[in-house]
Structures are given as C-alpha cells and as structure tokens.
Amino acid sequence: MMIFSVSIGANQGQAAAAASQIAIYIDGQKLYSPQAPIMVKGRAMLPMRAIFEALDATVDWNAKTKTVTAKRDQTTIVLKIGSTSAVVNNQTLTLDVPGQIYKGSTMVPVRFVSEALGEQVDWNASNKTVTITTSGGPVNAVGYVSARVISKNGDGRDVEVSFPRVSQESGVSEYRVLMVKSGNVYNFNLAQALSTSSYTSIRPDGDDVSITLSSQTRDVNGDLLRSGQSYAAFVLTVGKKGNGSLSGVSQTVTLSQAPTVPSVGAVSNIKVSDASDYGDGRDLSVSFTKAQTESNITNYRIFVVKTKDKNSFDLTSANKVASSNYTVVNKAGTTLSGNLSSSARDTAGELIRNGVSYTVFVMSVSNTGSYTSQLSAASSSITLAANAVSAPVITRVDDISNYGDGRDLLVNFNKVSDESRIGSYRIFVVKDSKAGGFSLSAANNVPSAYYTQVGKTGYNLSQVLSSGARDVDGSLIANGVVYRVFVMAVGTGSYSGSNALSSASSSIVLYGNGNVDAASNVNVSDISDYGDGRDLRVTFNRASDESRISSYRIMVVKSNQAGSFNLSRANSVSSSNYTTVDKTGSNITKVLSSGARDVDGDYIRNGTSYRVFVLSIGAGGYYGSNALSSYSPAITLSSNGYVGPASNVSVSDISDYGDGRDLSVTFKRADDERYISQYRILVVKNGDAGRFDLNDANAVRSSNYTAVTPNGANISKALASGARDVDGDTIRNGVSYRIFVLSVGTGSYAGTNALSSYSPSITLSGNVKVDPATNVKAADIGDKGDASDLQVTFNRAKDESNIKGYRVLVVEAGSARYFDLSNAESVPSSRYTPVDKTGSDLIGVLDAGARDVDNGVIKNDVSYKVFVLSVGSNGTNALSEPSAPITLSTKTAGPATDVNVSDVGDRNNGSDLEVSFTKAADESNVYAYRILVVPADKVSGLKAEAAVKIGDFTEAVKGNNFKQTLSPDARDIDGKMIENGKSYKVLVLSMMTESGKGSVLSKPSDEIKLQSNPTLVTRVTASDLKDEEVKVTFAKAADESSIDYYKVFAVPVGSTTFMTAKSIKEVPDSFKKVDKGSKDSYETAFQAGDKDIYGQELDTNASYLVYVLSVLKGDQASKSVLSSETGFMFVTAFDEKDTKDYTKNQLVSDQGSIYQVLKDSPQGTPGKSGDYKLLKKAEAAKANVSSKTKG
C-alpha cells in the first residue's frame, strides 16, 4: 500500500519552503505550532507533537533510535525519522517523503498522520490550505451519576455530583453536569440536554469525576439551585463534533429550606427600543439602571408583557412565570443593556414578534433568604416593526501575519443582497467576553475611531485591518486576546439610520512566532497571621512580551526541593496545587488564598521554609511552550502569637442512651492556650470528614457544636443528650462519625482559629447486638421485565432473638457505595420489601410493583445491588453487605453463526443445497433450530417474530454444529419448491421455546443460485422393446466438448446410494458404454443376462434404477457427472385396477414394464408417495401387464 503526503505542486524545490505559504485547519480551527508548516519535495510537513496531539494521539519519542510512536484508541503508528516506510497497526506502509529534523523540530507528513488515524484530509491549491476533518464518532454515556447533599447553604454549594469517566475519552470534548427539577426528570431527554446553556462543564482528564457545584449553579431551566426544591443530576458526554450521549438519572436531592424576609432594591430607568430586524426577540433592546445596592441580588429577570396585560402584572405574577418565558441578566456596571435572544418569549409563552405592543418589567432576584425579590415599574410600550436593510454575513476571519496588530486580521464577509439602500459597511472587533451583549444599539453608538469603515464594491468583501485598528473598547488590536468580529450594513438616503448588524464571527486569537517569556524578580513576604496561604504575598515582574501568554501560575515549593524543581515538574503540577493569575499588562502582586497548597499538595502553613516560582503559560500556537521563572528568596511563615490546634483527639461509646450522652471525647490541649478563648467539639459524619476543613469549621452554627473552656489540662467531655453533628442532625446510633476540635482565637487573635486532625471513626450502638444477614444474592429468574424477575436469597442473621424482621432494599449499583445504615433506616416503606423471619435462610421473589430505594421502578438494563436490613426489636438495626451487581434482562435464544450454503448436486431440488452452521455459543436457551430457505429479495424484511410462524423449514437438533444436504422435498419460506435459476439465502432460527418466544434469527448466508451442470444428461427413460429387454434413452449433455463417452448403469432398487467415484473405480465393467455422436439423444438396451453394477445378472423378477454417467476426458475424469435415476423392472402380469391413477408417463403399455417408479416424468419431478409401494406390489405379483393397460 502507498500513502502520499499532501501534494503542494510539481514545481516546488527540494528544500523546505516558507512556513507562511500553507495553513492547517482541523475541524475549522487553525492549527498553530511552534514551527510553522514547511514543504519538502512539494509535500506538507508539521512538527510531530503538534499534529499528533491536535488529533488526540499520545506521542513517545525515542531520541536514540529517532523513532516516533503515536497511539490513539486502537491505532498505533511507528515512524522512524529518515525512513520512507512506517508501520500502522503492524502493517508496513510506504511514504514518498520521510519524516525529518528541521530547525530542531521533528517534522512528519500531514496527510499520512491524519489518514492513518482515520481522518479526512483535503488540499486547496488556490489558497494553500490543508483541511482536516475528524471522524467525530459517537461517544458513550457515563455509567452512572450520583448526587448528594454535603452542606446547607441553600444553593449549589450543597450538592456534590460524581460519576465515572467513559472508557474512550479521546473523542470527548467535555462532560456537562445538568441539574433538573425532580418533577421534570422523566421527560428530560438528549435534545433538551444539548439545547440548554445552564450546565457545569468538566474537561476530561482520564480520571473519574467528583465535583461540588457553585453558588451560581443553575438548573436546566436557568433557575439558581435553591432550598426546598428537589433535583436530580444528569451528565451529558459531549463529543468533539458536538454530538452527545446522555447518562441515566441520579438519585434526587433536596436542598434545605431557608427563611425569608424584606425585599431587595428595584431597578429604574427602563428603556426599550427596536434595535434590529430579525422579527424576533433579537430586535428588542432593553436597558436599565441597576439597583443601588446589589449585595443581596443574584441577577435580574427581564419580563416582556403584552401591554394589554401590564396592569395585572405584579411580583406574584412574576414569580410564577416559567423560566423559558423571561430573560436573565447578570449584574455588571451601572447601566445594564442588551438585546434579547431569538427564542425570547413574552410572559404568556409566545415568541416575541413584530406588530404586538409590549411593556417591559425587570425583577431584582434575591440571592439570600434574608430578602425577597423586587419588581420594577413598567417601561414605556413598544411595537416592533420590520427594517428595510438586511445584514451582511461573515464567512471567515483569519490570522494572516505577525505584526502583532490589526494588520494580522483578515475579515471576509458576503455583501447584502440589495446594496442600493446602504452607503458602506463597518467592521467591529469585540472581545469574546463581551460579544454576547454586543447589539445593533451598541454598534450604532461605537465611536468612528473604534471601527473600520469599508466601502461597498458590488462584490463580497475581504478586508485586512490597519495597524491602528482598535476594538470597540478603544484598545489596539493585539496578540493573545480572544475576539469576535461583527459587520454592520449602514443605511443611506431614505434608509439612513436603518442599519443592520451581522451575527458574530467565530472566535479568533492573534499569535506571534516568538517564544514564551518568563516572569522575573519573584519576591515573597509574610503579611498576616492566619497560619495558611493568606499570610503569603507574592510579587513578580510580568514577562517582557505577554502577547504569547494566557496566564501565570504561582507555585510554592518547599525550599529543600527548589534546587531540583524545573520546567518539566512545573508543567505536571496538579491544578489544585498552584494559584492561577491572569495577566494585567503590569507587574503583579498576589496574596494567596486560605486553601492554597504547595506543589506537593500540602496546605501552606507556619514553620515550613518555601521558595516560590512563577510559570508563564503559552497561549494559542504557543500552548504547551511554557516558561519557568527563577525562584524567590526563601520564606518561613510565622506569627507573633499562635493559636494552636488540639491534638490526639479520641472518642468512645460510653453508654446506651442512643444520643449524644453515649459519646465521650478526649483530646490533648493546645501547647499554648493564652490566645484561645474556647474549644469547639465538632461531630462530623464520617463520609464528610475527608473534605471538612477550617473554613467549614468556622461556619458551623453554635447549636451544632459543643463548647469547652480551656482549663490548663487535657480535656475529656461527654456530650449532652441534645448534641448535634455539624449538619444539625441529632447524634444517634448507627451513624459513623469522626470528631474535630476547633481552637478559637481570642483578643487580637479573634478569627484566627486552628483545627485539629480528626479522630478515629465511631458508630454508636446499643448494648443489645443485632446481627446482619449474610450471603445476599440476587438472580434474574424471569422475563416479565419488572421486579418479579428478581429473586433474592440470604442467610438469616446468626442470632435472630433480637430481630423482628428483615427489609430487602434494591439500590442502583452506582449509588451502592454511598448506601449505609443511616440511608437504609430512612427508606420509606413503599420502597423496600419486608420479610418475616422464619428461623431459616430465606429466598423470595419481589412483587411486580416493587421499587428501588429511590422510588424508581425496578426494570431491565439497570444495574442494581441488593441489601438486607436486619430490623432490631429495640430500634438497633444492622445492614448486610450488598449482593453482587445484577442487571435484569429478557432471555433470548443464542444465535447460530457462520451460516453457509453450497450447491452440491444437480437434481433441481432441495437436495442440491448443503447447509452448515455453528451452534449458538450458549445453547442453554435454545430448544431447537429451524433452517429457512429465503428468496434473496425477502431477506432484509424478515424478522424473528414473523419467522417463527413460517411452516416450511428444516429442523435441526441442538448440541452439535450442523452440516447436511436438505431434503429433495425442501421448500422455501413461500412454500415453493427449491429449483435452479432462483437466488436464495439461508437463515437459521434459534428457537427458545416451541411457541417461538425469545427466538433469534442468525445473520443470512451468502446468496446462492442453483445451476445445472452442462455435462449432465437429462430425460433418462427406460421402456420395453420386447420380453426381458429394456431400451434406455437419454438426451445428450448441453456441452459435450469435455465428454469422452457415456456409461449406463443398472442399480438394484434399495442398494446403497450410487456415487460417481464408485462407478468409475470399483465396477468398471458393469455398464453399457455409449459413444457420443451428432445425435440429440442416445439409446442402449439391457437384456436378461446383462449385469448390474455389482456384476450380478439382471433378475427378471427384480426392479432396477438406471443412471447415466458423463465420462470426462483425461485428468477431468474424476469430475464426471452422474444423471438422476429412472426405474425399470422385468414383470409379466399386473392388476390393472392398481394403475388407475397413473398416466402413460408412469406405465409403459407395450410389454407392461413400469418405469419412473420414483419419478412422475423423465424431467425428474418428484413422484407420489405410493410409487415405491406399487413397485413392491408389482414385484410380488410377478404378473404381466396387458399392452392395453390404460393410465
């Protein structure tokens, strides 16, 4: 096989050409690389890492052997620099241009790499552009989604969502966590998931995901998550082509209810205008002055109300409007403005359109339970109308040069259809972060110095901006900034002021060709006394050229490791272990956060010596080309005074009240208690302890901890009966806890607290022991598709004396790892199956209507685990270990495989077909097989449900692979005889039951058409010449060119099947030889005394079959072909009444010999079932048939 690189042109030289001549686009995005593309012998080459990683392949470079090994999914490419061959999945391919080293970069052919990875490559010679289109195959949904409540803020911070990564992440662009109100869960589908803009995005990194949502997280309707509302989570896997796959739903979670009090401030000065001519919400521009105080406002909602309804529209009405019928505006600046979207609707749910009078209200939405929302006064009314000028269409924006200003930006756009109404065009460059709010109204107000004016030419336009071109904010266009471009058609004459704005272009970032510069002069200082990252201030000088930099990363390194900390290590530091700082154009000062960590993942703390590095992160084409600063001077954080933590925290179960009085906590006091006012004992559920930190401890309400006054000694404290954990739940049996102690600063150290490490875990229990059930097993025993298919068995508790019964709990497998005794005890009775104790191990089948613990219907194709709760007589319960996962499914028979059919005969019936197939891999659900011969044109529409009703089939027993010729009487599925000249395919139906339920069809065989052998003779007949002599006639073969002569055999009826090989090798003298000639038919005769094939003389009282063998010439003799048989017999008398149903083709009148005993006619049509019986009767009678016998 030969694979060529992209051909640039025959006249290009042998040396590498200028990089600027060609551009590489992958899925419409320009590919930038540290070394620009080159041409070698007219072939396009790129740095190996740039092209492989852009196509999601991993790259390994062996410098010693100069070999590149790239892998993606199931494809492995091995390419040796300088070699004209490469290996793709163990297949050697030839290249016309080898990979090579150019200016220190390893260059590889673009087309070879792309096509080897299964992508499509196109070359545009006119503009020297290589376009790579990735395959973008389907992506999988995540296996499960789990959601749980972890705090009580009354917003998204309370929710943790976790899910496993998909097995193949190379085609995944992102995961989207979607929160759906529980009432909308069952109607939520993929189309809705793809269309919503309210989600939390997570980039794939090869690990399973666990994420805590933010206070600004919204549900798919655009509403902030709030207390008192139940939600469920979905995860949408989004492919790089925009395709997606939606997960199943998580369990539902409900955020805690928060109290409410007075209202927030209202907006003022609402103005509305008709700003465009789309005929929908994009035409409506709304501006307003924000509320004076926004600290308690999360955002604003714009309501468009039909003017006729404005008098009845109030705050109560506004709160009832569905989220799809208002527009959310985030607070920013003093005066907020923007155009609505094309899908914007009025409060009645109707799309905004021309010709309807509207009035606008704005609601200030409270972000706290301490204030209610507030509705503004009404705007003036407005009726949208059509405009007379249409908008231009931007077709492309490109980075075409390296000036670092507007000269790098090329804008291509299509002119408007009617330019007689416009005087010119204006090109606006808008920062990407502001493009969503850039409207026609905003464009009309941009000063002339901040856009580029272009005259109309009558043609579509391509415009390079000037060196002084600015964006709409007045900033010079520069490298490293993400922009979008708009073009406005400017009305003239009677259309003056009737302007029209295009949609935004795709985003673009301008880049240079240089290297990424490092930050310098890194310094650190200890500025506070929190004992964490807030004490550490970092200052550094920005890089000399920030146009190639996207951001900086501050990395805190223990001093003893600073000497070995290099760029490679810096690039591999986890995102949780550095602080990201955006560039500002100036030198930077940054105070780290309380949660800041060093590069080892340890919290920054007093008493440890650190040095600080700053990593410059390359942007765009310099992505991955990072630069590391020198390290700072060493610093060790300390404090003049110190609030120290308690230590050696331990806990024990000292009583049996079933509340906090059972819990005794002891701990060692802080080393120096002078700055401590009190200790707070914090009881935390074990599952939350790993993420419980100082911030969480400081936020715990006074009702949810136990305060202890320092006494100069170590402390032991039994909690009170009303003690609660940090979530506000009373302390009780059966819940696993860990204990923290918070040292609370006093005086000048107030607010400077310190948190201990947590204690060992403890679960309170009663003195009366309750044993769990064991050996829980679940089995799929039915095919009804509901819970009645699920059989549960378990061994009873070791001691049942304190148990009053059991509960069978079915849990989705993805949630099972979080399911503990506390969860089990809180499951409502409608979601478990109660089981009475019997004194024996138990087995049972669930009711058809049984539900899982999340109230979901138990159904096929969902993975479950089963728990059993031992319910104690004294309120102390015990939870079993879960069963192995089980997924219910409907049983079906296994399919037969490798179905084959061949033409092995020339009898023009089913016996010409030999069928073989491999039995099902698992025959446990197979009752029998049915072989179906199907006309080729009917195969595609045949389903198993219809196949079980077909009456014409050949049955095969299970147990062995099958290979057999069909019966001569075999018919196709239409009931027609199988014959030459028709095309068939064979399918095998695996029957699960005699009734056909659960039956499965195999894949069809290849198509077959039966054909006659041209050397086969036909119309073999036997008739009497005179007593004891039979004349045999037959038609010559269709093609006698390879035939030497013919042999005619007499075979006793009932003898072993007569085969061609037998007639040639074993009985060469027992036949009548007939030489071929120019006749259309031949004849010979058998007489009494002639011999049959066994060398025995013919018996006048016996019956014989006659065969004719076409004997082929020379080395073809072994392929000689035997005719169908015909019959004759020597008899002298026969009872005429026994022949009343026979034709003259079945009885010969002159001497009474019977022929075609097993055939109706010389052409070979199968005979009647009574023929052989008639023959036997004739032999027994030994009578003559009158020459006048009539059929």
Secondary structure, DSSP 8 states (H G I E B T S, - for coil): -B----B--TT--SS---GGG-EEEETTEE---SS--EEETTEEEEEHHHHHHHTT-EEEEETTTTEEEEEETTEEEEEETT-SEEEETTEEEE-SS--EEETTEEEEEHHHHHHHTT-EEEEETTTTEEEEE---------S--EEEE---SSSGGGEEEEE---S--TTEEEEEEEEEEGGGGGG--HHHHHH----EEE---SS-EEEE--TT-B-TTS-B--TT-EEEEEEEEEETTS-EEE------EE-------SB----EEEEEEE---SSSGGGEEEEEE--S--TTEEEEEEEEEEGGGGGG--HHHHHHS-GGGSEEE---SSEEEEE--TT-B-TTS-B--TT-EEEEEEEEEESSTTSB-EE------EE----S----EEEEEEE---SSSGGGEEEEEE--S-GGGEEEEEEEEEEHHHHTT--HHHHHTS-GGGSEEEE--SS-EEEE--TT-B-TTS-B--TT-EEEEEEEEEE-GGGTT--EE------EE---SS-----EEEEEEE---SSSGGGEEEEEE--S-GGGEEEEEEEEEEGGGGGG--HHHHHTS-GGGSEEEE--SS-EEEE--TT-B-TTS-B--TT-EEEEEEEEEE-GGGTT--EE------EE---SS-----EEEEEEE---SSSGGGEEEEEE--S--TTEEEEEEEEEEHHHHTT--HHHHHH--GGGSEEE---SS-EEEE--TT-B-TTS-B--TT-EEEEEEEEEE-GGGTT--EE------EE---SS-----EEEEEEE---SSSGGGEEEEEE--S--TTEEEEEEEEEEGGGGGG--HHHHHTS-GGGSEEE---SS-EEEE--TT-B-TTS-B--TT-EEEEEEEEEETTS--EE------EE---------EEEEEEE---SSSGGGEEEEEE--S--TT--EEEEEEEEGGGSTT--HHHHTT----EEE-SSS-EEEE--TT-B-TTS-B--TT-EEEEEEEEESSTT-TT-EE------EE----TT--EEEEEEEEETTEEEEEEE--S--TTEEEEEEEEEETTSS---HHHHHHT-TTSSEEEE--S-SEEEEEEETT-B-TTS-B--TTSEEEEEEEEEE-GGGGGG-EE---EEEE--SB--GGGGTT--TTTB-TTT--B--TTBSSTT--B--TTHHHHHHHHHHH-BB--TT---
